[in-house]
Amino acid sequence: MSTKEEVMKLIKGLPDNVTLEEIMKELYVRSKIEKGLDELQKGNFVSHNEVKEKLGNWLK
């Protein structure tokens, strides 16, 4: 499915009284989720334990 088709499907699934701002928010959130999943597949992430360690060091 092309990006255009995915956007049209998303918009069609929203209520008829949706605002332009709400549509933009939905598209933004979906874009960020897809980017995050892509980064995860590429192995570009920090483990939970690494985050706890870094936060622990920052909070000292």
HELIX and SHEET records of a PDB file:
HELIX    1   1 THR A    3  LYS A   12  1                                  10    
HELIX    2   2 LEU A   20  LYS A   42  1                                  23    
HELIX    3   3 HIS A   48  TRP A   58  1                                  11    
END                                                                             
